[in-house]
Amino acid sequence: MSVYFVVQEEVHDQDKLDEYGKAAGSTMGNIRGRALAVDNDVQTIEGEWHGTRTVILEFDDEDAFREWYDSPGYQAALPIRLAATDSRGALVKGLR
């Protein structure tokens, strides 16, 4: 079953976030995942949304997500994003 990693962010340091993008992009390699959406100007329709940037990544299954997220390469890049943003992240199960 596909899973989706959804991240809401308020960006505080765009230069650091750009640095993170380069570091994290190289970690996907042979992982079964892809970016579905990266939006720096989210339009809130209902309720309160955190930040202005939203990222949605799709993975074939939770094992593929964990292989990527828990990898040494991504774990080295993650602190850069956390320093550049105020982030919220959630893993969401797909319907298939």
N, CA, C and O of each residue as an XYZ file, in Angstrom:
384
protein
N       0.849     -1.172      0.000
C       0.000      0.000      0.000
C       0.897      1.239      0.000
O       1.842      1.327      0.785
N       0.601      2.185     -0.875
C       1.359      3.434     -0.926
C       1.204      4.208      0.378
O       0.173      4.128      1.047
N       2.254      4.961      0.728
C       2.203      5.878      1.854
C       2.699      7.232      1.376
O       3.456      7.327      0.410
N       2.263      8.270      2.062
C       2.597      9.643      1.691
C       3.189     10.354      2.895
O       2.608     10.347      3.981
N       4.346     10.966      2.698
C       4.978     11.775      3.727
C       4.596     13.216      3.429
O       5.013     13.780      2.417
N       3.803     13.810      4.314
C       3.287     15.165      4.122
C       3.972     16.073      5.134
O       3.937     15.817      6.338
N       4.595     17.134      4.634
C       5.328     18.060      5.492
C       4.775     19.462      5.289
O       4.667     19.945      4.161
N       4.428     20.107      6.395
C       4.013     21.519      6.395
C       5.154     22.307      7.020
O       5.686     21.918      8.060
N       5.533     23.420      6.384
C       6.687     24.161      6.873
C       6.478     25.667      6.820
O       5.861     26.206      5.902
N       7.014     26.319      7.833
C       7.212     27.761      7.806
C       8.715     27.937      7.631
O       9.494     27.555      8.505
N       9.121     28.513      6.508
C      10.542     28.636      6.182
C      11.114     29.884      6.854
O      10.577     30.984      6.723
N      12.220     29.685      7.578
C      12.902     30.796      8.244
C      14.221     31.145      7.573
O      14.706     32.268      7.716
N      14.814     30.194      6.835
C      16.119     30.400      6.209
C      16.137     29.694      4.855
O      16.434     28.503      4.771
N      15.814     30.444      3.792
C      15.713     29.855      2.461
C      17.050     29.301      1.966
O      17.078     28.272      1.292
N      18.143     29.964      2.290
C      19.451     29.466      1.861
C      19.741     28.091      2.466
O      20.228     27.193      1.778
N      19.441     27.936      3.746
C      19.628     26.629      4.390
C      18.677     25.587      3.801
O      19.051     24.425      3.640
N      17.451     26.000      3.481
C      16.509     25.063      2.886
C      16.994     24.621      1.508
O      16.827     23.459      1.138
N      17.588     25.527      0.754
C      18.175     25.164     -0.540
C      19.314     24.156     -0.347
O      19.456     23.210     -1.123
N      20.115     24.368      0.690
C      21.202     23.438      1.023
C      20.625     22.058      1.344
O      21.144     21.035      0.898
N      19.550     22.050      2.119
C      18.878     20.795      2.449
C      18.381     20.099      1.178
O      18.542     18.888      1.022
N      17.774     20.876      0.268
C      17.242     20.295     -0.961
C      18.304     19.552     -1.751
O      18.047     18.477     -2.292
N      19.487     20.122     -1.815
C      20.591     19.449     -2.522
C      21.011     18.189     -1.785
O      21.215     17.144     -2.402
N      21.140     18.281     -0.476
C      21.577     17.126      0.309
C      20.530     16.013      0.304
O      20.870     14.841      0.145
N      19.269     16.374      0.476
C      18.206     15.365      0.546
C      17.918     14.754     -0.820
O      17.618     13.565     -0.920
N      18.008     15.561     -1.867
C      17.718     15.062     -3.213
C      18.602     13.898     -3.606
O      18.171     12.989     -4.315
N      19.826     13.928     -3.148
C      20.758     12.861     -3.502
C      20.502     11.579     -2.715
O      21.107     10.550     -3.013
N      19.622     11.618     -1.719
C      19.385     10.434     -0.888
C      18.307      9.519     -1.453
O      18.154      8.392     -0.981
N      17.560      9.973     -2.448
C      16.466      9.147     -2.969
C      17.001      7.936     -3.748
O      16.430      6.848     -3.662
N      18.075      8.112     -4.494
C      18.721      6.997     -5.179
C      17.768      5.978     -5.748
O      16.938      6.298     -6.599
N      17.884      4.745     -5.278
C      17.051      3.634     -5.762
C      15.810      3.407     -4.901
O      15.144      2.380     -5.027
N      15.502      4.358     -4.034
C      14.332      4.227     -3.167
C      13.068      4.304     -4.027
O      13.012      5.054     -5.001
N      12.071      3.527     -3.655
C      10.802      3.525     -4.395
C       9.923      4.664     -3.903
O       8.971      4.449     -3.152
N      10.253      5.881     -4.334
C       9.497      7.048     -3.918
C       9.666      8.190     -4.891
O      10.587      8.204     -5.708
N       8.749      9.164     -4.790
C       8.838     10.331     -5.678
C       8.093     11.505     -5.061
O       7.185     11.337     -4.247
N       8.503     12.690     -5.471
C       7.822     13.904     -5.014
C       6.558     14.096     -5.841
O       6.608     14.075     -7.071
N       5.437     14.283     -5.177
C       4.171     14.553     -5.858
C       3.868     16.037     -5.888
O       3.308     16.542     -6.861
N       4.240     16.745     -4.815
C       3.931     18.178     -4.743
C       4.949     18.881     -3.862
O       5.345     18.375     -2.812
N       5.359     20.050     -4.308
C       6.162     20.976     -3.507
C       5.585     22.350     -3.803
O       5.714     22.856     -4.918
N       4.951     22.954     -2.807
C       4.257     24.228     -3.007
C       4.712     25.222     -1.949
O       4.571     24.976     -0.751
N       5.256     26.341     -2.397
C       5.741     27.375     -1.483
C       4.705     28.458     -1.212
O       5.002     29.440     -0.531
N       3.498     28.292     -1.733
C       2.448     29.296     -1.549
C       1.098     28.601     -1.409
O       0.197     28.790     -2.226
N       0.977     27.796     -0.360
C      -0.228     27.001     -0.132
C      -1.418     27.912      0.136
O      -1.306     28.898      0.864
N      -2.546     27.575     -0.452
C      -3.786     28.314     -0.210
C      -4.639     27.516      0.781
O      -5.132     26.434      0.461
N      -4.801     28.052      1.962
C      -5.615     27.386      2.975
C      -7.086     27.524      2.609
O      -7.578     28.624      2.358
N      -7.769     26.405      2.585
C      -9.194     26.386      2.252
C     -10.033     26.221      3.517
O     -11.069     26.869      3.662
N      -9.595     25.365      4.424
C     -10.340     25.113      5.655
C      -9.392     25.146      6.849
O      -8.253     24.687      6.758
N      -9.859     25.685      7.956
C      -9.096     25.661      9.196
C      -7.807     26.454      9.111
O      -7.670     27.365      8.295
N      -6.856     26.086      9.978
C      -5.566     26.751     10.018
C      -4.505     25.792      9.511
O      -4.454     24.638      9.938
N      -3.673     26.252      8.619
C      -2.597     25.459      8.042
C      -1.291     25.980      8.598
O      -1.138     27.183      8.810
N      -0.356     25.093      8.834
C       0.931     25.511      9.387
C       1.888     25.907      8.255
O       2.205     25.084      7.396
N       2.336     27.134      8.252
C       3.342     27.578      7.297
C       2.784     27.836      5.911
O       1.573     27.807      5.689
N       3.700     28.089      4.984
C       3.311     28.378      3.609
C       3.829     27.330      2.638
O       3.447     27.340      1.467
N       4.683     26.432      3.089
C       5.280     25.427      2.209
C       4.748     24.047      2.590
O       4.727     23.682      3.765
N       4.322     23.293      1.590
C       3.873     21.920      1.799
C       4.566     21.018      0.791
O       4.690     21.355     -0.387
N       5.014     19.868      1.273
C       5.677     18.874      0.430
C       4.951     17.552      0.621
O       4.641     17.163      1.747
N       4.682     16.864     -0.481
C       4.067     15.537     -0.419
C       4.948     14.578     -1.212
O       5.154     14.750     -2.413
N       5.465     13.562     -0.516
C       6.271     12.523     -1.139
C       5.497     11.218     -1.095
O       4.876     10.896     -0.082
N       5.529     10.465     -2.188
C       4.850      9.173     -2.249
C       5.881      8.052     -2.240
O       6.906      8.132     -2.916
N       5.599      7.009     -1.466
C       6.461      5.830     -1.418
C       5.607      4.602     -1.674
O       4.416      4.595     -1.363
N       6.210      3.558     -2.242
C       5.474      2.333     -2.555
C       4.830      1.719     -1.316
O       3.728      1.174     -1.378
N       5.536      1.816     -0.189
C       5.032      1.253      1.059
C       5.830      1.849      2.206
O       6.777      2.606      1.991
N       5.440      1.501      3.428
C       6.121      2.076      4.587
C       7.575      1.624      4.667
O       8.431      2.375      5.134
N       7.861      0.407      4.216
C       9.251     -0.061      4.221
C      10.125      0.833      3.348
O      11.249      1.164      3.726
N       9.617      1.224      2.184
C      10.380      2.106      1.293
C      10.584      3.468      1.940
O      11.669      4.044      1.854
N       9.534      3.989      2.594
C       9.677      5.262      3.299
C      10.744      5.148      4.369
O      11.631      5.998      4.443
N      10.681      4.115      5.200
C      11.639      3.945      6.294
C      13.059      3.757      5.760
O      14.021      4.260      6.341
N      13.179      3.032      4.655
C      14.508      2.843      4.048
C      15.127      4.200      3.714
O      16.320      4.418      3.929
N      14.304      5.109      3.187
C      14.791      6.454      2.857
C      14.962      7.310      4.108
O      16.050      7.830      4.354
N      13.897      7.462      4.904
C      13.904      8.392      6.036
C      14.969      8.020      7.060
O      15.642      8.898      7.601
N      15.125      6.737      7.329
C      16.067      6.280      8.350
C      17.491      6.098      7.818
O      18.395      5.755      8.580
N      17.696      6.323      6.522
C      19.025      6.122      5.936
C      20.023      7.126      6.515
O      19.640      8.239      6.877
N      21.280      6.747      6.603
C      22.299      7.675      7.104
C      22.366      8.966      6.276
O      22.570     10.045      6.832
N      22.198      8.865      4.978
C      22.248     10.056      4.129
C      21.138     11.040      4.446
O      21.387     12.240      4.569
N      19.896     10.538      4.581
C      18.798     11.452      4.885
C      18.901     11.966      6.308
O      18.619     13.137      6.560
N      19.295     11.122      7.233
C      19.430     11.571      8.618
C      20.500     12.656      8.760
O      20.428     13.487      9.666
N      21.491     12.649      7.864
C      22.498     13.723      7.865
C      21.908     15.018      7.307
O      22.286     16.104      7.747
N      20.985     14.920      6.344
C      20.371     16.100      5.727
C      19.251     16.690      6.584
O      19.041     17.903      6.575
N      18.541     15.855      7.312
C      17.364     16.278      8.068
C      17.613     17.458      9.014
O      16.788     18.372      9.043
N      18.696     17.489      9.784
C      18.909     18.631     10.679
C      19.006     19.973      9.949
O      18.705     21.017     10.528
N      19.419     19.950      8.702
C      19.498     21.196      7.920
C      18.093     21.742      7.697
O      17.857     22.941      7.851
N      17.147     20.849      7.328
C      15.754     21.280      7.129
C      15.141     21.759      8.431
O      14.457     22.781      8.468
N      15.390     21.017      9.495
C      14.800     21.388     10.781
C      15.339     22.725     11.283
O      14.628     23.457     11.971
N      16.583     23.050     10.948
C      17.152     24.344     11.337
C      16.613     25.484     10.472
O      16.549     26.629     10.920
N      16.228     25.171      9.236
C      15.771     26.189      8.291
C      14.277     26.454      8.367
O      13.797     27.450      7.825
N      13.530     25.570      9.037
C      12.069     25.653      9.040
C      11.493     25.320     10.405
O      12.172     24.776     11.275
N      10.231     25.659     10.565
C       9.410     25.123     11.642
C       8.497     24.132     10.929
O       7.596     24.541     10.196
N       8.716     22.844     11.132
C       8.072     21.817     10.312
C       7.134     20.925     11.096
O       7.294     20.719     12.299
N       6.150     20.402     10.384
C       5.267     19.348     10.860
C       5.305     18.263      9.790
O       5.233     18.576      8.602
N       5.417     17.005     10.181
C       5.445     15.912      9.210
C       4.551     14.781      9.645
O       4.437     14.492     10.836
N       3.911     14.135      8.680
C       3.037     12.998      8.983
C       3.142     11.961      7.882
O       3.305     12.302      6.710
N       3.050     10.711      8.254
C       3.015      9.614      7.299
C       1.557      9.190      7.158
O       0.908      8.838      8.143
N       1.051      9.224      5.937
C      -0.359      8.957      5.661
C      -0.461      7.719      4.778
O       0.223      7.633      3.759
N      -1.297      6.770      5.151
C      -1.505      5.562      4.353
C      -2.419      5.858      3.188
O      -3.425      6.555      3.324
N      -2.051      5.313      2.028
C      -2.878      5.458      0.835
C      -4.017      4.451      0.823
O      -4.147      3.629      1.730
N      -4.828      4.525     -0.200
C      -5.979      3.622     -0.310
C      -5.638      2.304     -0.996
O      -6.390      1.334     -0.902
N      -4.499      2.274     -1.686
C      -4.088      1.041     -2.383
C      -2.658      0.713     -2.082
O      -2.137     -0.286     -2.578
